[in-house]
Amino acid sequence: MLKRDADRGPQSIALPKALFARPAKEDEIAPIRETILAKLALSVGKNPATASPRDWYMAASLAARDRIVHSWIEANRAIRKGNSKRVYYLSLEFLLGRLLGDVLHNLGLTETFRAALGDLGMDLDELKAAEPDAALGNGGLGRLAACLVESMATLGIPAYGYGIRYDHGLFRQVIKGGVQQEYPETWLSFGNPWEFERPEVIYDIHFGGSVQAASTAGGARVAIWQPAETIEAVAYDVPVVGWRGEHVNPLRLWSARAVDPLRLDAFNSGDHVGALTEQVRAEAISKVLYPSDATAAGQELRLRQEYFFVSASLQDLVRRHIRTYGDIRSLPDKASIQLNDTHPSIAVAELMRILVDLEHVGWDQAWDITRATFSYTNHTLLPEALETWPIPLFERLLPRHMQIIYLINAHHLEAVRQAHPGDERLLASVSMIDENHGRRVRMGHLAFLGSHRVNGVSALHTELMKETVFGDLHRLFPGRVVNKTNGITFRRWLHQANPGLTALLCEACGEELMDEPAAIARAAALAGDNAFHERLSEVRLANKVALARVIRERLDIRVNPHALFDVHVKRIHEYKRQLLNILETIALYDAIRAQPTRNWFPRVKIFAGKAAASYSEAKTIIRLAHDVAAIVNNDPSVRDLLKVVFLPNYNVSLAEAIIPAADLSEQISTAGMEASGTGNMKFALNGALTIGTLDGANIEIREHVGDDNIFIFGLRANEVAERHRRGLDAMGDIAASPMLAEVLDAVAGGAFSGGDRDRYAHLVGIVKHHDRFLVAADFDSYYLAQRMVDEAWRNPRRWWRSSVLNTANMGWFSSDRTIREYAEDVWHVPARGSRVQPN
C-alpha cells in the first residue's frame, strides 16, 4: 500500500520528468555534450551563438542516432549469422510521432541528454517540441503500425517495416471560419535526421504496356511483360529502437523518382515545363497519403501508389532472401509477410509474378509459396473500405497482374465448383471479380485467398468478418480466420505521455512495470485507497492544466481544468459518430439554459480529427462542431458550465497532450462498424473512463475493467444489422424522442448557423431519412449514459476507483502481447516471452 509523504502538500508532489531515466553520470555527460557540439558544427553547419532551437534539435537527434547505429549493425549481423526468419510488415501508414524523446527514452539516455544540453544552455523539452511529426499516416491504422513495429523491436523479432516516404503526408488541417482547409505538411522541409538514404537501393517499378507470350528453350510457355512506363523506388531507412535499446529494426520507406528526371532535348528547345513532366508524374506517387479518388486520375494514382510500394518491397525482400539463402523456394521458411489492411493486397499477384515470370517456379508451387508466406490483417467491415478496382483501369495499369488474378480466380472457382456444384450464388460471392458493379477486382478476396492466415483485430470484429464480408470464404476455408486483438505500446502511451502517472504506478507496482506491462494489474489493490486517489487526481489535474494551456494558445479559449474533460478525438467519419456527440452537446446546452439553478458540473467537450479532403459530410460535421462551439462558448447564461473546443491538425504529439488529460473517452461508433480501435485502449490506460457502444475492442475493455467501470449504451451489432434490414428512415425514432426532434429542428432552422437554413439541411436530412449509422436510434440511450457520467463524476471516490481499475486492467492490451500472438500463431518466429523456438 502506498504511503503518502506527510511533508508534501498536494501541489508539491514530486513527479519525475522522465521514466526509465537512470541518473546522468558525469563521465557520460561530457562525451554527449561534445558530440552534440560536433554535430552542430560539422553536420548542421552552425555555431552555438547563432543556432536556432531547430538546429540544436538536429544536432541532438544526430548525436542520439549515433548511439543506435552500432546496435542496428549488430542486430543485422546476428540475424544473418543465425539464419533467422524475418517478418516483413507492409503498411501504407506508420504514424511514428516525434522520435527524439522516443529514442532517448528507449535507450535510457533522457536524463543524460537533458544534462548535456543543459550545460549548453538548451532545454531538452524545447528541442523535442521543435521536431515535426512524421507525416506518414492519418489515423488508427498508422498509429497501430507504429506500435507494432516498436513491439517487434522490443521483443527482438527480426523485422522490416515497409511503407512510403510521403513528402507531404495526408494534409495539414487548418480551420478557417469553422471550415476545414487542407495544406501540405512540410515535415521534410528542414531534413529528417532519423533517416538514412540508401541511394544504392533502387528498384524499377513498371506500369502499363502489354504482355507477350513466348517459349523457352525447353518449350515451356512464358509471359513477358513489356511495360510502357518505368519509375524508380529509392530506399530510406528509419531505425526503430526497441525498449532499452537491445534490438533495432529498420523501417524502409520508398520515395518515387523518374528514371530520367529531365528531358534535356525538350528543355533545350524551350519547353522548360514539359521537360519535367515525367519527373512530376513519377514523384506524384510519393507526394501525399491517400490522394483523393473522386476523379479517375486520383483513382489511378492510388493504385499506382499501392503497387509502387508493394513491388519495391517484394523485390527488396526477395533479393535479400536469394542473396542469403540462394533458393527462392525456401521463402516461407525464412520470411513472413504481413499485409496491414487491404491496401498492400496487390502483393499476392506481384509475388506470383516474381516467382513465375522471373524465378521460373511452376504455378502450383508458386501458389503454395505465396500462401505460406503471406498473412493478412483486415481492419474494416465497411464494404467501401474493402478496396475494389475497375477492371479496365487494372488491365491498363497492371496488365500482367490482371492475367495472374484471372488465373488465380479460375483455379479457385474450379475448386469451388467441384465441391459445390450448381451453386452459382456461392461462385459469385467468392469470386475475385465482382460482376455486379461494373466488373471490379475485389482486393480483399485476393488478400484472403493468397494468405495462410487472415486476422481480425478484436473479438467482435473477427466474428463479424466470419459472418459478413468473408462469410462464404470462411466457410470454404475454416480455420484461416483468427483473431489478434490490437494493442498499444506502453513505452509511448504511458511512460512518455504520462510520466506522472507512471511514477505513481511504479510505486504501486514496482519498477518491473517498466519492462512488463502485465505488472500494472497490481495497481488494482489501490482502487479503494483515498490517498492514492488524491495523488492520482493531482497528476490528472497537472495534465489538464497543460492541455488547457494548449487550448488557450491555439484557440484563445479558456477552459476550467477542474471541469470534466470529455474527449472525442479520432478521424472524422460518420460511423465514428462525432455528429451524435454534437447533437447531445446541443441537448445538454438546452438543458442547462432551461434549468440554470440545477447543480450542473462543468464539462469541456474536446474534439479533434481530420476529415478526408473529399468527404463532404465529415467536413460539414466539423463545421457544425465549430458553429455549436461559437454559440455555447459565448453564451453568458451557461456560465462556463459547458465549453466546446475543436483542436485542429490532430496528430500523435497532440494526442500525447490530450489523452493523459482526459476524464471521459468517447468511443461511440455504430456497433459492428469499428474493427477495434486503439484510442480506446490509450485513454483507459491513462485512467479515463469510457462511454461507448459494444463495438470493436470496447467489448474486451468492458470484460477487463468490469461493467461498473465503463458506460455502455446503444444498439448491439445484431440489432444494428436488423435495423439495416428494416430500412434507414429514422422518422419513427425522432418522433419518439422530443429532445432529438427539438435539437434537429434547431440545427435545420439555422439556430447554429446565423439563420442559414441550407448549411445543415443535407446533414439533418441524412439523419432523418438515411440514418445508416443510427444516430437517431441511439440518441436517447447516449443522452442517458451521459447523465450517468454526471452522477459518477459527482462521487469522486467512485470515479477515481473506476479510473484506477481501468488503468490496472489494461496490461492485456499491450502491443507486446499482440505481437507475441502474431509471432506464435501467424509468423512462427521466436519472440522474447514467446513459446516459439528458433528454427
KAUR-V749682 format. One record per backbone hydrogen bond with DSSP energy under -0.5 kcal/mol. NH is the residue of the N-H (numbers start at 1). CO is the residue of the C=O. E is the energy in kcal/mol with one decimal. If there is no record, write none. Layout:
NH & CO & E
NH & CO & E
This chain:
6 & 4 & -0.7
8 & 5 & -1.8
9 & 7 & -0.6
12 & 9 & -1.4
15 & 13 & -0.6
22 & 20 & -0.7
28 & 25 & -1.7
29 & 25 & -2.0
30 & 26 & -1.5
32 & 28 & -1.5
33 & 29 & -2.7
34 & 30 & -2.4
35 & 31 & -2.3
36 & 32 & -2.7
37 & 33 & -2.0
38 & 34 & -2.3
39 & 35 & -2.7
40 & 36 & -2.4
41 & 37 & -1.9
42 & 38 & -3.2
43 & 39 & -1.9
44 & 39 & -2.1
46 & 40 & -2.8
50 & 47 & -1.3
51 & 47 & -1.3
56 & 52 & -2.4
57 & 53 & -2.5
58 & 54 & -2.5
59 & 55 & -2.4
60 & 56 & -2.9
61 & 57 & -2.7
62 & 58 & -2.4
63 & 59 & -2.0
64 & 60 & -2.3
65 & 61 & -2.8
66 & 62 & -1.8
67 & 63 & -0.7
67 & 64 & -0.9
68 & 65 & -1.9
69 & 65 & -1.4
70 & 66 & -0.7
72 & 68 & -2.3
73 & 69 & -2.8
74 & 70 & -2.5
75 & 71 & -2.4
76 & 72 & -2.1
77 & 73 & -2.3
78 & 74 & -2.5
79 & 75 & -2.2
80 & 76 & -2.4
81 & 77 & -2.5
82 & 78 & -2.4
83 & 80 & -0.9
84 & 79 & -2.0
86 & 334 & -2.5
87 & 158 & -2.4
88 & 336 & -3.2
89 & 87 & -0.5
89 & 160 & -3.0
90 & 88 & -0.7
90 & 338 & -2.7
91 & 89 & -0.6
91 & 162 & -2.3
94 & 136 & -2.3
95 & 142 & -1.6
96 & 94 & -1.4
103 & 99 & -3.2
104 & 100 & -2.4
105 & 101 & -2.3
106 & 102 & -2.4
107 & 103 & -2.0
108 & 104 & -1.0
108 & 105 & -0.7
109 & 104 & -2.5
110 & 104 & -0.7
113 & 109 & -2.6
114 & 110 & -2.4
115 & 111 & -2.3
116 & 112 & -2.4
117 & 113 & -2.8
118 & 114 & -2.2
119 & 115 & -2.1
120 & 116 & -0.8
120 & 117 & -0.7
121 & 118 & -1.6
122 & 117 & -2.8
124 & 122 & -0.5
127 & 123 & -1.8
128 & 124 & -2.6
129 & 125 & -1.7
130 & 126 & -0.8
130 & 127 & -0.8
131 & 128 & -1.2
136 & 134 & -2.1
142 & 139 & -0.6
143 & 139 & -2.0
144 & 140 & -2.8
145 & 141 & -2.1
146 & 142 & -2.0
147 & 143 & -2.0
148 & 144 & -2.7
149 & 145 & -2.4
150 & 146 & -1.7
151 & 147 & -2.2
152 & 148 & -2.3
153 & 149 & -1.8
154 & 150 & -2.4
155 & 151 & -2.5
156 & 153 & -1.2
157 & 152 & -2.7
158 & 156 & -0.6
160 & 87 & -2.4
161 & 250 & -2.0
162 & 89 & -2.9
163 & 252 & -2.0
165 & 254 & -2.3
166 & 164 & -1.4
167 & 286 & -2.4
168 & 287 & -2.9
170 & 137 & -0.5
172 & 183 & -4.4
173 & 171 & -0.6
174 & 181 & -2.6
176 & 174 & -0.6
176 & 179 & -2.4
179 & 176 & -1.6
181 & 174 & -2.9
183 & 172 & -1.8
185 & 168 & -1.2
188 & 167 & -0.5
189 & 186 & -1.7
191 & 188 & -1.7
193 & 191 & -0.5
195 & 192 & -1.4
196 & 237 & -2.7
197 & 195 & -0.5
198 & 235 & -2.9
201 & 198 & -2.2
202 & 200 & -1.0
203 & 233 & -1.8
205 & 231 & -3.2
207 & 229 & -2.3
208 & 397 & -3.1
210 & 226 & -1.9
212 & 224 & -3.0
214 & 222 & -2.8
216 & 220 & -2.8
219 & 216 & -1.8
222 & 214 & -3.4
224 & 212 & -3.2
225 & 223 & -0.5
226 & 210 & -3.3
226 & 224 & -0.5
227 & 225 & -0.7
228 & 207 & -1.5
229 & 207 & -1.9
231 & 205 & -2.5
232 & 257 & -3.0
233 & 203 & -2.6
234 & 232 & -0.5
234 & 255 & -2.8
235 & 198 & -0.7
235 & 201 & -1.8
236 & 253 & -2.1
237 & 196 & -2.7
238 & 251 & -2.5
239 & 194 & -0.8
240 & 249 & -3.6
241 & 239 & -0.6
242 & 247 & -2.8
244 & 106 & -0.9
245 & 242 & -2.2
246 & 243 & -1.2
249 & 240 & -2.3
250 & 159 & -0.7
251 & 238 & -2.6
252 & 161 & -3.2
252 & 250 & -0.6
253 & 236 & -3.3
253 & 251 & -0.6
254 & 163 & -1.9
255 & 234 & -2.5
257 & 232 & -2.1
259 & 230 & -0.7
261 & 259 & -0.6
263 & 275 & -2.2
264 & 262 & -1.2
267 & 263 & -2.3
268 & 264 & -2.7
269 & 265 & -1.2
270 & 267 & -1.5
271 & 266 & -2.2
272 & 270 & -1.7
275 & 271 & -1.8
276 & 273 & -1.7
277 & 274 & -1.5
280 & 276 & -2.5
281 & 277 & -2.6
282 & 278 & -2.3
283 & 279 & -2.9
284 & 280 & -1.4
285 & 282 & -1.5
286 & 283 & -0.9
287 & 284 & -1.2
288 & 284 & -0.6
289 & 169 & -2.5
299 & 295 & -2.2
300 & 296 & -2.2
301 & 297 & -2.1
302 & 298 & -1.9
303 & 299 & -1.8
304 & 300 & -2.7
305 & 301 & -2.6
306 & 302 & -2.3
307 & 303 & -2.5
308 & 304 & -2.5
309 & 305 & -1.8
310 & 306 & -1.8
311 & 307 & -3.1
312 & 308 & -2.0
313 & 309 & -2.0
314 & 310 & -2.6
315 & 311 & -2.6
316 & 312 & -2.1
317 & 313 & -2.5
318 & 314 & -2.6
319 & 315 & -2.3
320 & 316 & -2.2
321 & 317 & -2.3
322 & 318 & -2.8
323 & 319 & -2.5
324 & 320 & -1.7
325 & 321 & -3.5
326 & 321 & -0.6
326 & 322 & -1.6
327 & 325 & -0.9
328 & 326 & -0.5
330 & 327 & -1.4
331 & 328 & -1.8
333 & 330 & -1.1
334 & 330 & -1.0
334 & 331 & -1.1
335 & 331 & -1.7
336 & 86 & -2.1
337 & 373 & -2.6
338 & 88 & -3.1
338 & 336 & -0.6
339 & 337 & -0.5
339 & 375 & -2.8
340 & 90 & -2.7
340 & 338 & -0.7
341 & 339 & -1.3
341 & 377 & -1.7
345 & 342 & -2.1
346 & 343 & -0.5
347 & 344 & -2.3
348 & 345 & -1.8
350 & 346 & -2.3
351 & 347 & -2.8
352 & 348 & -1.7
353 & 349 & -2.2
354 & 350 & -2.4
355 & 351 & -2.8
356 & 352 & -2.9
357 & 353 & -2.2
358 & 353 & -1.0
358 & 354 & -0.8
359 & 354 & -2.0
361 & 355 & -2.8
366 & 362 & -2.9
367 & 363 & -2.5
368 & 364 & -1.9
369 & 365 & -2.6
370 & 366 & -2.5
371 & 367 & -2.5
372 & 368 & -2.0
373 & 369 & -1.3
373 & 370 & -0.6
374 & 370 & -2.3
375 & 337 & -2.1
376 & 453 & -2.5
377 & 339 & -2.9
378 & 376 & -0.6
378 & 455 & -2.4
383 & 381 & -0.5
385 & 382 & -1.7
386 & 382 & -0.7
386 & 383 & -1.0
387 & 385 & -1.2
389 & 441 & -1.5
391 & 439 & -2.1
394 & 390 & -2.3
395 & 391 & -3.1
396 & 392 & -1.9
397 & 393 & -2.4
398 & 394 & -3.1
402 & 398 & -1.9
403 & 399 & -1.7
404 & 400 & -2.1
405 & 401 & -2.7
406 & 402 & -2.4
407 & 403 & -2.2
408 & 404 & -2.9
409 & 405 & -2.7
410 & 406 & -2.3
411 & 407 & -2.3
412 & 408 & -2.4
413 & 409 & -3.1
414 & 410 & -2.1
415 & 411 & -1.8
416 & 412 & -2.0
417 & 413 & -2.8
418 & 414 & -2.0
419 & 415 & -1.8
420 & 416 & -2.6
423 & 420 & -1.7
424 & 422 & -1.5
427 & 423 & -1.9
428 & 424 & -2.3
429 & 425 & -2.0
430 & 426 & -2.3
431 & 427 & -1.0
434 & 432 & -0.6
434 & 440 & -3.0
435 & 433 & -0.7
440 & 434 & -1.8
441 & 389 & -2.9
442 & 432 & -3.2
442 & 440 & -0.5
443 & 387 & -2.2
443 & 441 & -1.0
444 & 387 & -0.7
446 & 442 & -1.7
447 & 443 & -2.4
448 & 444 & -2.3
449 & 445 & -2.8
450 & 446 & -1.9
451 & 448 & -1.3
452 & 371 & -0.8
452 & 374 & -2.3
453 & 374 & -0.6
454 & 480 & -2.5
455 & 376 & -2.5
456 & 482 & -1.9
462 & 458 & -2.5
463 & 459 & -2.0
464 & 460 & -2.7
465 & 461 & -2.4
466 & 462 & -1.8
467 & 463 & -1.1
468 & 464 & -2.6
470 & 465 & -1.8
471 & 468 & -2.0
474 & 470 & -2.8
475 & 471 & -1.8
476 & 472 & -1.6
477 & 473 & -2.1
480 & 477 & -1.8
482 & 454 & -2.4
484 & 456 & -2.0
486 & 457 & -2.1
488 & 813 & -2.3
490 & 488 & -0.6
493 & 489 & -2.1
494 & 490 & -1.6
495 & 490 & -2.5
496 & 491 & -1.5
497 & 492 & -1.9
498 & 494 & -2.1
499 & 496 & -0.5
502 & 498 & -2.2
503 & 499 & -2.2
504 & 500 & -1.7
505 & 501 & -2.5
506 & 502 & -2.4
507 & 503 & -1.7
508 & 504 & -2.0
509 & 505 & -3.4
510 & 506 & -1.9
513 & 510 & -2.0
514 & 511 & -1.9
515 & 512 & -1.8
516 & 512 & -2.7
517 & 515 & -0.5
519 & 516 & -1.9
520 & 517 & -2.0
521 & 518 & -1.7
522 & 519 & -1.7
523 & 520 & -1.8
524 & 521 & -1.7
525 & 522 & -1.4
526 & 523 & -2.2
527 & 524 & -1.8
529 & 526 & -1.7
530 & 528 & -0.7
533 & 529 & -2.2
534 & 530 & -2.3
535 & 531 & -1.9
536 & 532 & -2.7
537 & 533 & -2.8
538 & 534 & -1.7
539 & 535 & -1.8
540 & 536 & -2.5
541 & 537 & -2.5
542 & 538 & -2.2
543 & 539 & -2.0
544 & 540 & -2.4
545 & 541 & -2.7
546 & 542 & -1.9
547 & 543 & -2.1
548 & 544 & -2.9
549 & 545 & -1.7
550 & 546 & -1.6
551 & 547 & -2.6
552 & 548 & -2.3
553 & 549 & -2.5
554 & 550 & -2.4
555 & 551 & -2.6
556 & 551 & -0.6
556 & 552 & -1.4
557 & 551 & -0.8
559 & 557 & -0.5
561 & 559 & -0.7
563 & 560 & -2.0
564 & 602 & -2.5
565 & 563 & -0.5
566 & 564 & -0.9
566 & 604 & -2.9
567 & 565 & -0.7
567 & 664 & -2.8
568 & 606 & -3.3
570 & 608 & -2.0
572 & 610 & -2.2
573 & 571 & -0.7
576 & 573 & -0.7
577 & 573 & -0.7
577 & 574 & -0.9
578 & 573 & -0.7
581 & 577 & -1.4
582 & 578 & -2.3
583 & 579 & -2.6
584 & 580 & -2.0
585 & 581 & -2.0
586 & 582 & -2.1
587 & 583 & -2.0
588 & 584 & -2.6
589 & 585 & -2.5
590 & 586 & -2.5
591 & 587 & -2.1
592 & 588 & -2.6
593 & 589 & -2.0
594 & 590 & -2.2
595 & 591 & -2.1
596 & 593 & -0.5
598 & 595 & -1.6
600 & 598 & -2.4
603 & 641 & -2.1
604 & 564 & -3.0
605 & 603 & -0.5
605 & 643 & -3.3
606 & 566 & -3.0
606 & 604 & -0.6
607 & 605 & -0.5
607 & 645 & -2.8
608 & 568 & -1.3
609 & 647 & -0.5
615 & 612 & -2.1
616 & 614 & -1.2
619 & 615 & -2.0
620 & 616 & -2.0
621 & 617 & -1.9
622 & 618 & -1.8
623 & 619 & -1.9
624 & 620 & -2.4
625 & 621 & -2.3
626 & 622 & -1.9
627 & 623 & -2.5
628 & 624 & -2.8
629 & 625 & -2.1
630 & 626 & -2.3
631 & 627 & -1.6
632 & 628 & -2.9
633 & 629 & -2.7
634 & 630 & -0.5
635 & 632 & -1.4
636 & 634 & -0.8
638 & 635 & -1.5
639 & 635 & -0.5
639 & 636 & -0.7
641 & 638 & -1.9
643 & 603 & -1.9
645 & 605 & -2.9
647 & 607 & -2.7
648 & 646 & -0.6
655 & 651 & -2.4
656 & 652 & -2.1
657 & 653 & -0.8
657 & 654 & -0.8
658 & 654 & -2.1
659 & 655 & -2.7
661 & 658 & -1.3
662 & 658 & -0.5
662 & 659 & -1.2
663 & 565 & -2.1
664 & 565 & -2.4
665 & 689 & -3.3
666 & 567 & -2.6
666 & 664 & -0.6
667 & 665 & -0.7
667 & 691 & -2.7
670 & 575 & -1.8
673 & 670 & -2.0
675 & 673 & -0.6
682 & 678 & -2.1
683 & 679 & -2.5
684 & 680 & -1.9
685 & 681 & -2.6
686 & 682 & -1.5
687 & 684 & -1.7
688 & 683 & -2.5
689 & 663 & -2.6
691 & 665 & -2.7
692 & 690 & -0.5
692 & 711 & -2.7
693 & 667 & -1.4
695 & 693 & -2.0
697 & 676 & -2.0
698 & 695 & -1.9
699 & 696 & -1.2
701 & 697 & -2.7
702 & 698 & -2.6
703 & 699 & -2.0
704 & 700 & -1.7
705 & 701 & -2.9
706 & 702 & -2.5
709 & 706 & -1.8
710 & 707 & -0.9
711 & 690 & -3.2
712 & 710 & -0.7
713 & 692 & -1.6
720 & 716 & -2.4
721 & 717 & -2.3
722 & 718 & -1.8
723 & 719 & -2.4
724 & 720 & -2.2
725 & 721 & -1.7
726 & 722 & -1.7
727 & 723 & -1.3
730 & 768 & -2.8
734 & 730 & -2.3
735 & 731 & -2.4
736 & 732 & -1.5
737 & 734 & -1.2
741 & 737 & -2.6
742 & 738 & -2.2
743 & 739 & -2.0
744 & 740 & -2.9
745 & 741 & -2.2
746 & 742 & -2.0
747 & 743 & -2.3
748 & 744 & -2.9
749 & 745 & -2.2
750 & 747 & -1.1
751 & 746 & -2.4
753 & 750 & -1.3
755 & 750 & -2.9
756 & 753 & -1.8
757 & 755 & -0.9
761 & 758 & -0.8
762 & 758 & -0.6
764 & 760 & -2.6
765 & 761 & -2.3
766 & 762 & -2.0
767 & 763 & -1.8
768 & 764 & -2.3
769 & 765 & -2.7
770 & 766 & -2.2
771 & 728 & -2.6
772 & 770 & -2.4
774 & 771 & -1.6
778 & 774 & -1.5
779 & 775 & -0.7
779 & 776 & -0.7
780 & 776 & -0.5
782 & 778 & -2.4
783 & 779 & -2.7
784 & 780 & -2.4
785 & 781 & -2.1
786 & 782 & -2.1
787 & 783 & -1.6
788 & 784 & -1.6
789 & 785 & -1.7
790 & 786 & -1.9
791 & 787 & -1.9
792 & 788 & -2.2
793 & 789 & -2.5
794 & 790 & -1.4
795 & 792 & -1.3
796 & 794 & -0.7
799 & 792 & -0.5
799 & 795 & -2.5
800 & 796 & -3.0
801 & 797 & -1.9
802 & 798 & -2.2
803 & 799 & -2.3
804 & 800 & -2.5
805 & 801 & -2.1
806 & 802 & -2.2
807 & 803 & -2.2
808 & 804 & -2.9
809 & 805 & -1.3
810 & 807 & -1.6
813 & 810 & -1.7
814 & 811 & -1.4
815 & 488 & -2.5
817 & 814 & -0.6
818 & 814 & -1.5
819 & 815 & -2.7
820 & 816 & -2.2
821 & 817 & -2.0
822 & 818 & -2.1
823 & 819 & -3.0
824 & 820 & -2.2
825 & 821 & -2.6
826 & 822 & -2.2
827 & 822 & -2.8
828 & 822 & -0.6
828 & 823 & -1.1
829 & 823 & -1.7
832 & 155 & -2.1
834 & 831 & -2.9
